[in-house]
Amino acid sequence: MPKSLIPLLVVLLLASAGWQLAQVTELGQRWRQLPQRALAEPLADYAQLQAVRALLTEDGDSQQQLVDELVSAGLVVSVQLYDGGGRLLAEASSAAGGDTLAYIRPLYHEERPLGFLHLSLEPSLLTSLQSGIWHQLQRHLGWLLPLSLLLGILLGLGFGRWRGRFKRQEAEGPPPEGSSG
């Protein structure tokens, strides 16, 4: 086995660890968005038809009434309704503040963009627990990947020494007959 195989194995191990880290990071980004989407989608589905109607009629009172209704839901901290040009048409917020999760729902009428709803959601117990699990996973990966790399290097070095001993024994030949051991 050539001597350059061990560095090649180390490089492959590093590349594999880097690829796994990239995959976990991508998964984490999608995973962190899942609870807020699951919580916000029913509200946005409910509000979408009313918002489209209010945007089409350009009725400021119905636009404001819609955002006020959405804020009255316990989950929503603030709501903004924008037109297709990004101009704020109506907004409402509750007294609560702090860390919020954003959810944006584009609004269409006959496949033509009309505007969008921006909901700021209060983090739920589910999202808090999920965030804690994600931080634990990142902490464990922080020590697990270098430990795996070190183990791979040690196994490679150990294999190299074992191979060297085996070659030395082959070069020395079999033990003489009659000798014990």
C-alpha positions as MATLAB code, in Angstrom:
seq = 'MPKSLIPLLVVLLLASAGWQLAQVTELGQRWRQLPQRALAEPLADYAQLQAVRALLTEDGDSQQQLVDELVSAGLVVSVQLYDGGGRLLAEASSAAGGDTLAYIRPLYHEERPLGFLHLSLEPSLLTSLQSGIWHQLQRHLGWLLPLSLLLGILLGLGFGRWRGRFKRQEAEGPPPEGSSG';
ca = [
       0.000    0.000    0.000;
       1.579    3.338   -1.011;
       2.452    5.889    1.671;
       0.323    8.546   -0.028;
      -2.814    6.524    0.712;
      -3.009    7.659    4.355;
      -3.061   11.394    3.506;
      -5.606   10.614    0.800;
      -7.791    8.830    3.360;
      -7.476   11.802    5.724;
      -8.487   14.189    2.931;
     -11.452   11.964    2.087;
     -12.450   11.884    5.758;
     -12.218   15.688    5.947;
     -14.266   16.071    2.763;
     -16.888   13.671    4.088;
     -17.079   15.509    7.415;
     -17.391   18.859    5.601;
     -20.142   17.517    3.360;
     -22.029   16.149    6.372;
     -21.695   19.494    8.153;
     -23.078   21.307    5.089;
     -26.001   18.865    4.906;
     -26.790   19.295    8.608;
     -26.647   23.082    8.266;
     -29.059   23.020    5.312;
     -31.380   20.681    7.190;
     -31.288   22.985   10.206;
     -32.327   25.995    8.168;
     -35.326   24.150    6.767;
     -36.131   22.552   10.123;
     -36.154   25.862   11.994;
     -38.696   27.270    9.544;
     -41.057   24.315    9.830;
     -42.917   25.183   13.073;
     -43.553   28.789   12.126;
     -44.857   27.679    8.743;
     -47.098   25.055   10.336;
     -48.471   27.640   12.757;
     -48.806   30.528   10.308;
     -50.202   28.753    7.267;
     -53.742   28.239    8.659;
     -53.922   31.917    9.633;
     -52.568   33.033    6.285;
     -54.965   30.687    4.466;
     -57.833   32.223    6.419;
     -56.674   35.772    5.714;
     -55.604   35.328    2.109;
     -59.052   35.594    0.506;
     -60.000   38.589    2.635;
     -56.661   40.271    1.919;
     -56.999   39.745   -1.827;
     -60.533   41.148   -1.735;
     -59.366   44.169    0.294;
     -56.446   44.776   -2.085;
     -58.646   44.533   -5.183;
     -61.235   46.972   -3.806;
     -58.523   49.207   -2.319;
     -60.656   49.479    0.824;
     -58.428   50.826    3.607;
     -60.990   50.048    6.321;
     -61.259   46.372    5.396;
     -57.462   46.150    5.119;
     -57.068   47.569    8.617;
     -59.859   45.349    9.977;
     -58.106   42.271    8.558;
     -54.749   43.033   10.210;
     -56.517   43.881   13.498;
     -58.298   40.500   13.405;
     -55.069   38.654   12.781;
     -53.298   40.397   15.656;
     -56.149   39.452   17.964;
     -55.136   35.792   17.453;
     -52.884   34.872   20.372;
     -50.116   33.584   18.154;
     -49.603   36.749   16.069;
     -47.556   39.637   17.460;
     -47.790   41.936   14.432;
     -49.175   41.995   10.887;
     -48.395   44.200    7.907;
     -50.271   44.211    4.611;
     -48.313   45.450    1.591;
     -49.362   46.097   -1.984;
     -47.544   44.708   -5.031;
     -45.106   47.621   -5.032;
     -44.047   46.985   -1.423;
     -45.996   49.960   -0.023;
     -47.366   49.404    3.491;
     -51.170   49.627    3.429;
     -52.173   48.497    6.925;
     -50.459   47.285   10.058;
     -51.291   46.267   13.594;
     -49.314   44.911   16.526;
     -49.944   43.690   20.030;
     -48.112   44.995   23.086;
     -45.947   41.876   23.220;
     -42.548   42.096   21.608;
     -39.201   40.378   21.786;
     -38.103   37.477   19.629;
     -40.593   36.793   16.875;
     -40.712   34.468   13.901;
     -41.468   36.031   10.528;
     -43.836   34.488    8.000;
     -44.534   36.101    4.629;
     -47.450   35.077    2.418;
     -47.514   36.395   -1.167;
     -50.996   37.346   -2.373;
     -52.098   36.642   -5.944;
     -55.225   37.208   -7.988;
     -55.475   35.226  -11.219;
     -51.738   34.517  -11.036;
     -50.963   38.234  -10.850;
     -49.102   39.357   -7.703;
     -51.144   41.814   -5.638;
     -49.079   42.157   -2.494;
     -48.140   40.190    0.586;
     -48.918   39.650    4.260;
     -46.083   39.788    6.776;
     -46.913   38.002   10.038;
     -44.647   38.133   13.081;
     -45.394   35.150   15.280;
     -44.747   34.629   18.948;
     -42.415   31.675   19.438;
     -44.359   28.705   20.754;
     -43.195   25.987   23.092;
     -42.652   23.776   20.051;
     -40.294   26.245   18.383;
     -38.426   26.840   21.653;
     -37.914   23.115   22.172;
     -36.909   22.647   18.563;
     -34.380   25.462   18.843;
     -32.898   23.851   21.963;
     -32.557   20.494   20.191;
     -30.906   22.185   17.216;
     -28.355   23.957   19.432;
     -27.563   20.650   21.176;
     -27.013   18.980   17.813;
     -24.640   21.743   16.750;
     -22.745   21.482   20.049;
     -22.361   17.721   19.656;
     -21.213   18.070   16.057;
     -18.638   20.601   17.257;
     -16.761   17.894   19.138;
     -17.892   14.806   17.214;
     -16.436   15.815   13.835;
     -12.920   16.591   15.159;
     -13.033   13.417   17.267;
     -13.940   11.374   14.169;
     -11.089   12.994   12.264;
      -8.629   12.232   15.067;
      -9.865    8.642   15.255;
      -9.414    8.265   11.497;
      -5.862    9.611   11.691;
      -4.995    7.310   14.624;
      -6.461    4.298   12.810;
      -4.460    5.202    9.706;
      -1.242    5.516   11.688;
      -1.959    2.275   13.547;
      -2.649    0.477   10.282;
       0.626    1.844    8.875;
       2.614    0.524   11.875;
       0.877   -2.846   11.691;
       1.692   -3.050    7.993;
       5.337   -2.158    8.737;
       5.626   -4.935   11.329;
       4.021   -7.415    8.976;
       6.502   -6.504    6.198;
       9.453   -6.814    8.617;
       8.286  -10.257    9.690;
       7.933  -11.313    6.061;
      11.438  -10.012    5.301;
      12.954  -11.887    8.242;
      11.378  -15.108    7.049;
       9.716  -17.871    9.035;
      11.176  -18.805   12.425;
      13.717  -21.685   12.322;
      12.412  -25.193   12.942;
      12.760  -26.417   16.435;
      12.631  -22.977   18.026;
       9.663  -22.251   20.206;
       7.754  -18.975   20.028;
];
